[in-house]
Amino acid sequence: MSASLTPGMTEERLISGLGQKIRVKVRRGSGVPLVLCNGIGASLEVLDPLVAQLDPDTTVVRFDVPGTGASPDSAMPYGFPYLAAVLGRLLKKVGIRDMVDVLGVSWGGALAQQFAFQHPHRCRRLILVSTGTGLMMVPGRPRVLAKMVTPRRFIDHNYAAAIAGDLYGGTARTDPSLVNHLFDRQRMAGSRVDTCISCSPARYGPAFSRCR
């Protein structure tokens, strides 16, 4: 970590890297930094409750992928190898050049695995949360998977709350209003979730450029 950065400080800024501008939020601490890769369509604010429970002395890095939260859309489609390279560049620009622990949630689990694959010398630990490991994984129940193939849960917050128990389990089963609360946090933070960032044409192609 750069010696000019103060432990305990939190900074948030747009950082350019490999043709993208990425919103990055860093809580400075000590030891091995923890990098958080979020689920699809979610801004970094969704991870606020998790970060609040972590050791306050832990350096935590969060970011919005292109077209999510406060990161501008990508001019071109992108895949996980490219995003893993962008993440590596971002870490260097915030002064983190040594090993990190990487945690990936849902869609972010694929990005975390790709980062570990491309940067094995920089990844000390890989933590996967509610995600898949590729072709050899045990598939989910068809009834649940059917609820994930539509972007409706990113547009209709009431629908997202209604299916939260099936998708996420845990306290979402008994208090689905938590999901609505997280979407509200995104909107208050300036996320473009109401314009359906999950349907970004850069990510899914022109067929998804408008929500109908």
BELSULGI-V437038 format. One record per residue. RES is the residue in one letter. OMEGA is omega as a letter, one per 30 degrees, with the letter a starting at -180 (NA if undefined). NEAR is the number of other C-alpha atoms within 10 Angstrom. Layout:
res:RES omega:OMEGA near:NEAR
res:RES omega:OMEGA near:NEAR
//
This chain:
res:M omega:a near:18
res:S omega:a near:11
res:A omega:a near:7
res:S omega:a near:7
res:L omega:a near:14
res:T omega:l near:11
res:P omega:a near:14
res:G omega:a near:15
res:M omega:l near:11
res:T omega:l near:15
res:E omega:l near:13
res:E omega:a near:13
res:R omega:l near:15
res:L omega:a near:16
res:I omega:l near:16
res:S omega:l near:14
res:G omega:l near:15
res:L omega:l near:12
res:G omega:l near:10
res:Q omega:l near:19
res:K omega:a near:22
res:I omega:l near:26
res:R omega:a near:23
res:V omega:l near:21
res:K omega:a near:19
res:V omega:l near:21
res:R omega:a near:21
res:R omega:l near:21
res:G omega:l near:20
res:S omega:l near:13
res:G omega:a near:12
res:V omega:a near:17
res:P omega:l near:23
res:L omega:l near:23
res:V omega:a near:23
res:L omega:l near:23
res:C omega:a near:27
res:N omega:l near:25
res:G omega:a near:22
res:I omega:l near:16
res:G omega:a near:23
res:A omega:l near:25
res:S omega:a near:30
res:L omega:l near:26
res:E omega:l near:24
res:V omega:a near:18
res:L omega:a near:17
res:D omega:a near:12
res:P omega:l near:10
res:L omega:a near:10
res:V omega:a near:17
res:A omega:a near:9
res:Q omega:a near:8
res:L omega:l near:12
res:D omega:a near:10
res:P omega:l near:14
res:D omega:a near:14
res:T omega:l near:18
res:T omega:a near:24
res:V omega:l near:24
res:V omega:l near:26
res:R omega:a near:22
res:F omega:l near:27
res:D omega:l near:25
res:V omega:a near:29
res:P omega:l near:23
res:G omega:a near:26
res:T omega:l near:25
res:G omega:a near:25
res:A omega:l near:23
res:S omega:l near:22
res:P omega:l near:17
res:D omega:l near:20
res:S omega:l near:19
res:A omega:a near:13
res:M omega:l near:11
res:P omega:a near:14
res:Y omega:l near:13
res:G omega:a near:9
res:F omega:l near:15
res:P omega:l near:14
res:Y omega:a near:15
res:L omega:l near:19
res:A omega:l near:21
res:A omega:l near:16
res:V omega:l near:20
res:L omega:l near:22
res:G omega:l near:18
res:R omega:a near:17
res:L omega:a near:23
res:L omega:l near:18
res:K omega:a near:13
res:K omega:l near:14
res:V omega:l near:18
res:G omega:a near:13
res:I omega:a near:19
res:R omega:a near:15
res:D omega:a near:14
res:M omega:l near:17
res:V omega:l near:23
res:D omega:a near:18
res:V omega:l near:26
res:L omega:l near:20
res:G omega:l near:22
res:V omega:l near:21
res:S omega:l near:18
res:W omega:l near:18
res:G omega:l near:25
res:G omega:l near:25
res:A omega:l near:21
res:L omega:l near:25
res:A omega:l near:29
res:Q omega:l near:22
res:Q omega:l near:18
res:F omega:l near:24
res:A omega:l near:20
res:F omega:a near:14
res:Q omega:a near:15
res:H omega:a near:15
res:P omega:l near:12
res:H omega:a near:11
res:R omega:a near:18
res:C omega:l near:19
res:R omega:l near:16
res:R omega:l near:15
res:L omega:a near:17
res:I omega:a near:15
res:L omega:a near:19
res:V omega:l near:13
res:S omega:a near:14
res:T omega:l near:15
res:G omega:a near:19
res:T omega:l near:11
res:G omega:a near:9
res:L omega:a near:7
res:M omega:a near:7
res:M omega:l near:9
res:V omega:a near:9
res:P omega:l near:10
res:G omega:l near:11
res:R omega:a near:9
res:P omega:a near:9
res:R omega:l near:9
res:V omega:a near:12
res:L omega:a near:13
res:A omega:a near:10
res:K omega:a near:16
res:M omega:a near:13
res:V omega:l near:9
res:T omega:l near:12
res:P omega:a near:17
res:R omega:a near:16
res:R omega:l near:20
res:F omega:a near:20
res:I omega:a near:19
res:D omega:a near:14
res:H omega:l near:18
res:N omega:l near:14
res:Y omega:l near:15
res:A omega:l near:21
res:A omega:a near:22
res:A omega:a near:18
res:I omega:a near:19
res:A omega:a near:23
res:G omega:l near:17
res:D omega:a near:16
res:L omega:a near:18
res:Y omega:a near:14
res:G omega:l near:13
res:G omega:a near:12
res:T omega:l near:12
res:A omega:l near:18
res:R omega:a near:17
res:T omega:a near:11
res:D omega:a near:13
res:P omega:l near:20
res:S omega:l near:17
res:L omega:a near:15
res:V omega:l near:22
res:N omega:a near:17
res:H omega:l near:13
res:L omega:l near:18
res:F omega:l near:24
res:D omega:l near:16
res:R omega:l near:17
res:Q omega:a near:20
res:R omega:a near:15
res:M omega:a near:9
res:A omega:l near:14
res:G omega:l near:11
res:S omega:l near:25
res:R omega:a near:20
res:V omega:a near:21
res:D omega:l near:14
res:T omega:l near:13
res:C omega:l near:22
res:I omega:l near:27
res:S omega:l near:25
res:C omega:a near:24
res:S omega:l near:23
res:P omega:l near:19
res:A omega:a near:17
res:R omega:a near:20
res:Y omega:l near:13
res:G omega:a near:12
res:P omega:a near:11
res:A omega:a near:10
res:F omega:a near:17
res:S omega:l near:16
res:R omega:l near:12
res:C omega:a near:14
res:R omega:NA near:4
//
